[in-house]
Every structure is written in structure tokens, then in C-alpha cells.
Amino acid sequence: MKHLGHLISIILLAANACVAGLLLLSAYSPYVSPVQHAVLSCLGLAFPIFAVLNAGFLLLWLCIQQYKSALLPLVAFLACLPQLRDYCPLNFSTDSPPSESRKILSYNIMGFAKGVKESGENPVLEYLKESGADVLCLQEYHTYAPATHVTQNDVDRALKAYPYHHIGHVGTGRSNRVACYSKLPILSARELPTPSAYNGVMMYELKWDNDTVLLLNAHLESNKLTRSDKAIYENMLTSPEKETVKSGLRLLIRKLAKASALRAPQADSIAQAVASSRYRYIVVCGDFNDTAISYAHRVIAGQLDDAFSESGFGLGISYHQNRFLFRIDHILTSKSLQPYNCTVDRSVQASDHYPIWCYLAKKQ
């Protein structure tokens, strides 16, 4: 019996070592180039799974009082502490941000939730109108001709508190648009050249008191998952038979890896624009279509701070359909700006994304 218990402990320790190794691989996968190793770069998506499994082993070792074995999962957690903080920060909110701060909001509006009106109103447009934000950065900006759907005139009336706005086409196909509505003067607007047919980035110069802020509004390459792909993913969760999971994973990983490889040069372009900017105040926000544990996020955030990691709380899941529950919308700021109360706002569910907003104040 004693030998059996010893054997079980060895097997559990080996399993824990495997999980700890995968946790570290997923945590540091953002340092792998998706262009050269696309599949391996996607391992960051599994980071929360390995973190939960590692926590389970830590609790197990503590419960059975095998404290030496508990050092293995504990060391693994310590080795990826920055990634844990980025993925699930635990900051307490500030009741009153500084009076001179400005509220910035980023939101993939999914064409104003496909432009549908409910009792004559559109929930996305109403949310933006009541948001109190000083700057709105919108992705997938589409308006419609029929009066039964959201028109540009509807937007102009609802957002009349924003005297400055710019709506720009991105991507070589020119079928996608991103927009900026601002209470701060927009001094200039131009597209940042990025290799994509549909996605892209707009750059704005905003006047904030006597300073100029460089603002990048990004909509990076989507994962191009069809309704059929998403149905396969949901079926994997609800009916996890071996063959279903095996074939489903193969399909999803192939598509996710391809999209990750396309996002990499887009992220590189943003990082280069930030590095070459002469401005002290810089904000990059938008729908990155990638989590905080990814090559795209790591490269873009190279000289910037993640507002949610610095001032948010919890997982901050921003994409919420088809059980793909990830924070893929981000606000990154230069170190000369202090973020407050960064929030993924779940009060509006019309789009497949939740908006993310925070207050920003200049550091002295």
C-alpha cells in the first residue's frame, strides 16, 4: 500500500511538471514569432487553462501536506507572475479620478449592432451618447441607408456633443471603417499602412490643452472564424468526445495560427509608429483580436502600459459570443499618462464586444 501511494505521488508530480511546463510555454509564447512558428505562438490562448490546472495541483499538494512538491507549481506561478497580472489584474478602483483627466472609450460596435433599431433607438448609439467619454474610438463602423436602420444622420444627431470626428476606411479592400469622435480637437488623421485586406489602423493627432496626443485606433486581423467554425467550438464544449475535440482543435488551431501570422506585421507597424513618434503622450487602443498573452499585445505594448493591467480588475472579458470569452480589446498608454478605473463595460450587450474605457491623466 505504501508503494502504491508512492507511485501515485510520482505520477501526480510528473503530471504537475508537465502542466507547469505548459504554463511557462504559454506564458512566454508571445516571444515566439507567429510568422515563423504560428501554431506555437497561439499557445497563449491556453494560458488560463494551464494556470487553473497548476493552481489545482498547488492546492492538492497543500491539502495532502506534501509541501516540497508544492514548490513546483508555486515556482511556476512565480516565473509567470507578470503574465498573471496582465491577464487578471486585481486593482481597486478610484472613486474620483483627477478633475483634469479625460475619459477614452474603445468599442467594436459591429456596425452599430448591425444597425438595428429597437423602438426607434439603437442600443449602441444610445450607449455612446450617454457614455460621458471625451474620446470615442470605434471599430467596424458602418451606417445604413434605410431609415429603419442607423444612418449617418442618426449618428450626427446622437453624438452632437462631439464637435470633432473622423471616419476612415482601412484595409486595401476599403470595406471596413474605424471612427474617432472627440471633444478634443482632431489636428490630423491618416491611415497607418498595414498589410491587410480588411483590417487596419488610423492615427490621429489630438489637441489636449497645450499638448498633442498621438492616438492610434486599431482593428487588427480577425481570426476569420465562420459560423460553422464557432458551432464546432461550441460542440467541443458541450459534447467533448475524443474525435470531436481532435478534429475541432485541428481546424481551430489552423485558422487561429494563420490569423496570428497576419497580425504580427500589423503589430510591428504599430510598434514602429510608437517608437518613432516625437510626442510624449501616446494612446493605442482598439480591437486587437488577441489577448494580453500574445505576440501582438507584447510588441505593441513594448514602450507602453496596459491601462487594464494598471487599473482594471479581473479577467475583463471583452468578446462574449460563441463561448469565446477573452479580453481582446485594449487601451495602451505611454508612461507619461496615468490610467484610472479601466473597465470592460458589460452594461451594453448589443455588439459581440463589450466597450472598454478608462480615465487618463497627464503625469507631472
For each residue, the residues with C-beta under 8 A, 3 or more apart:
1: 4 5
2: 5 6
3: 6 7
4: 1 7 8
5: 1 2 8 9
6: 2 3 9 10
7: 3 4 10 11
8: 4 5 11 12
9: 5 6 12 13 66 69
10: 6 7 13 14
11: 7 8 14 15
12: 8 9 15 16 57 60 69
13: 9 10 16 17 69 72
14: 10 11 17 18
15: 11 12 18 19 57
16: 12 13 19 20 54 57 61 69 72 73
17: 13 14 20 21 72
18: 14 15 21 22
19: 15 16 22 23 50 53 54 57 73
20: 16 17 23 24 54 57 72 73 75 76
21: 17 18 24 25
22: 18 19 25 26 43 46 50
23: 19 20 26 27 47 50 51 53 54 76 80
24: 20 21 27 28 76 79 80
25: 21 22 28 29 43
26: 22 23 29 43 44 45 46 47 50 293
27: 23 24 44 47 79 80 83 293
28: 24 25 31 32 80 83
29: 25 26 32 40 41 42 43 44 293 294 295
30: 41 44 293 294 295 297 298
31: 28 295 298
32: 28 29 36 37 40 41 295
33: 36 37 41 264 295
34: 37 38 41 42 257 260 261 263 264 295
35: 38 261 264 265
36: 32 33
37: 32 33 34 40 41
38: 34 35 41 42 257 258 260 261
39: 42 253 257
40: 29 32 37 43
41: 29 30 32 33 34 37 38 44 257 260 261 264 294 295
42: 29 34 38 39 45 253 256 257 260
43: 22 25 26 29 40 46 47
44: 26 27 29 30 41 47 291 293 294
45: 26 42 256 291 293 326
46: 22 26 43 49 50
47: 23 26 27 43 44 50 51 83 87 291 293
48: 51 52 87 315
49: 46 52 53
50: 19 22 23 26 46 47 53 54
51: 23 47 48 54 55 77 80 84 87
52: 48 49 55 56
53: 19 23 49 50 56 57
54: 16 19 20 23 50 51 57 58 73 76 77
55: 51 52 58 59 73 77
56: 52 53 59 60
57: 12 15 16 19 20 53 54 60 61 72 73
58: 54 55 61 62 70 73 74 77
59: 55 56 62 63
60: 12 56 57 63 64
61: 16 57 58 64 66 67 69 70 72 73
62: 58 59 65 67 70
63: 59 60
64: 60 61
65: 62
66: 9 61 69 70
67: 61 62 70 71
68: 71
69: 9 12 13 16 61 66 72
70: 58 61 62 66 67 73 74
71: 67 68 74 75
72: 13 16 17 20 57 61 69 75 76
73: 16 19 20 54 55 57 58 61 70 76 77
74: 58 70 71 77 78
75: 20 71 72 78 79
76: 20 23 24 54 72 73 79 80
77: 51 54 55 58 73 74 80 81 84
78: 74 75 81
79: 24 27 75 76
80: 23 24 27 28 51 76 77 83 84
81: 77 78 84 85
82: 85 86
83: 27 28 47 80 86 87 292 293
84: 51 77 80 81 87 88
85: 81 82 88 89 309
86: 82 83 89 292 293 306 309
87: 47 48 51 83 84 291 292 293 315
88: 84 85 314 315
89: 85 86 308 309 310 311 312 313 314
90: 313 314
91: 310 311 312 313
92: 313
93: 311 313 341
94: 97 311 340 341
95:
96:
97: 94 101 340 341 359 361
98: 101 340 359 361
99:
100: 361 362
101: 97 98 340 359 360 361
102: 134 135 184 208 359 360 361
103: 131 132 133 134 135 357 358 359 360
104: 133 134 135 137 283 285 331 357 358 359 360
105: 128 131 133 135 136 137 355 356 357
106: 137 138 139 217 285 286 287 329 330 331 355 356 357
107: 124 128 136 137 138 139 329 351 353 355 356
108: 138 139 140 219 286 287 329 351 352 353
109: 112 113 124 128 138 139 140 141 351 353
110: 113 114 124 140 350 351 352 353
111: 114 115 140 141 142
112: 109 115 116 122 124 125 142 143 150 155
113: 109 110 116 122 123 124 350 351
114: 110 111 149
115: 111 112 122 142 143 144 149 150
116: 112 113 122 149
117: 120 121 122 148 149 150
118: 121 122 123
119:
120: 117
121: 117 118 125 126
122: 112 113 115 116 117 118 125 126 150 154 350
123: 113 118 126 127 348 350
124: 107 109 110 112 113 127 128 348 350 351
125: 112 121 122 128 129 150 154 155 158 159
126: 121 122 123 129 130 158
127: 123 124 130 131 347 348 350 355
128: 105 107 109 124 125 131 133 136 138 158 159 181
129: 125 126 158 159 161
130: 126 127
131: 103 105 127 128 136 355 357
132: 103
133: 103 104 105 128 136 357
134: 102 103 104 182 183 184
135: 102 103 104 105 180 181 182 183 184 206 215
136: 105 107 128 131 133 159 162 179 180 181 182
137: 104 105 106 107 178 179 180 215 217 285 286
138: 106 107 108 109 128 141 178 179 180 181 217
139: 106 107 108 109 178 217 218 219 286 287
140: 108 109 110 111 176 177 178 219 287
141: 109 111 138 167 177 178 179
142: 111 112 115 177
143: 112 115 149 150 151 152 154 155
144: 115 149 150 151
145: 149 151
146: 149 151
147: 151
148: 117
149: 114 115 116 117 143 144 145 146
150: 112 115 117 122 125 143 144 154 155
151: 143 144 145 146 147 154 155
152: 143 155 156
153: 156 157
154: 122 125 143 150 151 157 158
155: 112 125 143 150 151 152 158 159
156: 152 153 159 160
157: 153 154 160
158: 125 126 128 129 154 155
159: 125 128 129 136 155 156 162 165 181
160: 156 157
161: 129 183
162: 136 159 165 181 182 183
163: 183
164: 181 182 183 184 185 186
165: 159 162 179 180 181 182 186
166: 179 180 186 189 202 204
167: 141 177 178 179
168: 177 178 179 189 191 202
169: 174 175 176 177 191
170: 174 176 177 178 191 194 196 198 199 200 201 202 219
171: 174 175 176 196 197 198 199 200
172: 196 197
173: 176 197 198
174: 169 170 171
175: 169 171 198
176: 140 169 170 171 173 198 199 200 219
177: 140 141 142 167 168 169 170
178: 137 138 139 140 141 167 168 170 200 201 202 217 218 219 286
179: 136 137 138 141 165 166 167 168 217
180: 135 136 137 138 165 166 186 189 202 204 215 217
181: 128 135 136 138 159 162 164 165
182: 134 135 136 162 164 165 185 186 204 206
183: 134 135 161 162 163 164
184: 102 134 135 164 206 207 208 213
185: 164 182 206 207
186: 164 165 166 180 182 189 204 205 206
187: 204 205 206 207 212
188: 204 205
189: 166 168 180 186 202 203 204 205
190: 202 203
191: 168 169 170 200 201 202 203
192: 200 201 202 203 216 269 270 273
193: 269
194: 170 199 200 201 265 266 269 270
195: 262 265 266
196: 170 171 172 199 200 221 262 266
197: 171 172 173
198: 170 171 173 175 176 221 222
199: 170 171 176 194 196 219 220 221 222 266
200: 170 171 176 178 191 192 194 196 218 219 266
201: 170 178 191 192 194 216 217 218 219 220 266 269 270 286
202: 166 168 170 178 180 189 190 191 192 216 217
203: 189 190 191 192 214 215 216 217 273
204: 166 180 182 186 187 188 189 214 215 216 217
205: 186 187 188 189 212 213 214 215 279
206: 135 182 184 185 186 187 212 213 215
207: 184 185 187 211 212 213
208: 102 184 211 212 213 281 362
209:
210:
211: 207 208 280 281 362
212: 187 205 206 207 208 279 281
213: 184 205 206 207 208 279 281 282 283
214: 203 204 205 274 277 279 281 282 283
215: 135 137 180 203 204 205 206 282 283 284 285
216: 192 201 202 203 204 270 273 274 282 283 284 285 286
217: 106 137 138 139 178 179 180 201 202 203 204 285 286
218: 139 178 200 201 266 270 284 285 286 287 288 300
219: 108 139 140 170 176 178 199 200 201 286 287
220: 199 201 263 266 267 286 287 288 289 290 296
221: 196 198 199 259 262 263 266 289
222: 198 199 259 289
223: 255 256 259 289
224: 255 258 259
225: 229 230 233 252 255 324
226: 229 230
227: 230 231
228: 231 232
229: 225 226 232 233 251 252 255
230: 225 226 227 233 234 321 322 324
231: 227 228 234 235
232: 228 229 235 236 248 251 252
233: 225 229 230 236 237 248 252 322 323 324
234: 230 231 237 238 322 323
235: 231 232 238 239 244 248
236: 232 233 239 240 244 245 248 249
237: 233 234 240 323
238: 234 235
239: 235 236 244
240: 236 237 244 245
241: 244 245
242: 245 246
243: 246 247
244: 235 236 239 240 241 247 248
245: 236 240 241 242 248 249
246: 242 243 249 250
247: 243 244 250 251
248: 232 233 235 236 244 245 251 252
249: 236 245 246 252 253
250: 246 247 253 254
251: 229 232 247 248 254 255
252: 225 229 232 233 248 249 255 256
253: 39 42 249 250 256 257
254: 250 251 257 258
255: 223 224 225 229 251 252 258 259
256: 42 45 223 252 253 259 260
257: 34 38 39 41 42 253 254 260 261
258: 38 224 254 255 261 262
259: 221 222 223 224 255 256 262 263 289
260: 34 38 41 42 256 257 263 264 290 294 295 296
261: 34 35 38 41 257 258 264
262: 195 196 221 258 259 265 266
263: 34 220 221 259 260 266 267 288 289 290 295 296
264: 33 34 35 41 260 261 267 268 295 296 299
265: 35 194 195 262 268 269
266: 194 195 196 199 200 201 218 220 221 262 263 269 270 296
267: 220 263 264 270 271 288 295 296 297 299 300
268: 264 265 271 272 299
269: 192 193 194 201 265 266 272 273
270: 192 194 201 216 218 266 267 273 274 284 299 300
271: 267 268 274 275 299 300 302 303
272: 268 269 275 276
273: 192 203 216 269 270 276 277
274: 214 216 270 271 277 282 284 300 302 303 304
275: 271 272 302 303
276: 272 273
277: 214 273 274 282
278:
279: 205 212 213 214 282
280: 211 334 336
281: 208 211 212 213 214 334 336 337 362
282: 213 214 215 216 274 277 279 304 333 334 337
283: 104 213 214 215 216 331 332 333 334 337 360
284: 215 216 218 270 274 300 304 330 331 332 333
285: 104 106 137 215 216 217 218 329 330 331 332 356
286: 106 108 137 139 178 201 216 217 218 219 220 329 330
287: 106 108 139 140 218 219 220 328 329 353
288: 218 220 263 267 294 296 297 300 328 329 330
289: 220 221 222 223 259 263 296 328
290: 220 260 263 294 295 296 297 328
291: 44 45 47 87 294 297 326 327 328
292: 83 86 87 297 306 308 309 327 330
293: 26 27 29 30 44 45 47 83 86 87 297
294: 29 30 41 44 260 288 290 291 297 298
295: 29 30 31 32 33 34 41 260 263 264 267 290 298 299
296: 220 260 263 264 266 267 288 289 290 299 300
297: 30 267 288 290 291 292 293 294 300 301 306 330
298: 30 31 294 295 301 302
299: 264 267 268 270 271 295 296 302
300: 218 267 270 271 274 284 288 296 297 304 332
301: 297 298 304 305 306 332
302: 271 274 275 298 299
303: 271 274 275 334 335
304: 274 282 284 300 301 332 333 334 335
305: 301 309 310 332 333 334 335 337 339
306: 86 292 297 301 309 310 330 331 332
307: 310 311 312 330 331 332 333 339 342 358 360
308: 89 292 311 312 316 327 330 331 342 344 356 358
309: 85 86 89 292 305 306 312
310: 89 91 305 306 307 339 342
311: 89 91 93 94 307 308 339 340 341 342 358
312: 89 91 307 308 309 316 342 343 344 358
313: 89 90 91 92 93 316
314: 88 89 90
315: 48 87 88 325 327
316: 308 312 313 327 342 343 344 356
317: 320 325 326 327 344 354
318: 326 327 328 329 344 353 354 356
319: 324 325 326 327 328 329 352 353 354
320: 317 325 346 349 352 353 354
321: 230 324 352
322: 230 233 234
323: 233 234 237
324: 225 230 233 319 321
325: 315 317 319 320
326: 45 291 317 318 319
327: 291 292 308 315 316 317 318 319 330 344
328: 287 288 289 290 291 318 319 353
329: 106 107 108 285 286 287 288 318 319 344 353 354 355 356
330: 106 284 285 286 288 292 297 306 307 308 327 356
331: 104 106 283 284 285 306 307 308 339 342 356 357 358
332: 283 284 285 300 301 304 305 306 307
333: 282 283 284 304 305 307 337 339 360
334: 280 281 282 283 303 304 305 337
335: 303 304 305 363
336: 280 281 362 363
337: 281 282 283 305 333 334 360 361 362 363
338: 360 361 362 363
339: 305 307 310 311 331 333 342 358 359 360
340: 94 97 98 101 311 358 359 360 361
341: 93 94 97 311 358 359
342: 307 308 310 311 312 316 331 339 356 357 358
343: 312 316 356 357 358
344: 308 312 316 317 318 327 329 354 355 356
345: 348 354 355 356 357
346: 320 349 354
347: 127
348: 123 124 127 345 351 354 355
349: 320 346 354
350: 110 113 122 123 124 127
351: 107 108 109 110 113 124 348 354
352: 108 110 319 320 321
353: 107 108 109 110 287 318 319 320 328 329
354: 317 318 319 320 329 344 345 346 348 349 351
355: 105 106 107 127 131 329 344 345 348
356: 105 106 107 285 308 316 318 329 330 331 342 343 344 345
357: 103 104 105 106 131 133 331 342 343 345
358: 103 104 307 308 311 312 331 339 340 341 342 343
359: 97 98 101 102 103 104 339 340 341
360: 101 102 103 104 283 307 333 337 338 339 340
361: 97 98 100 101 102 337 338 340
362: 100 208 211 281 336 337 338
363: 335 336 337 338
364:
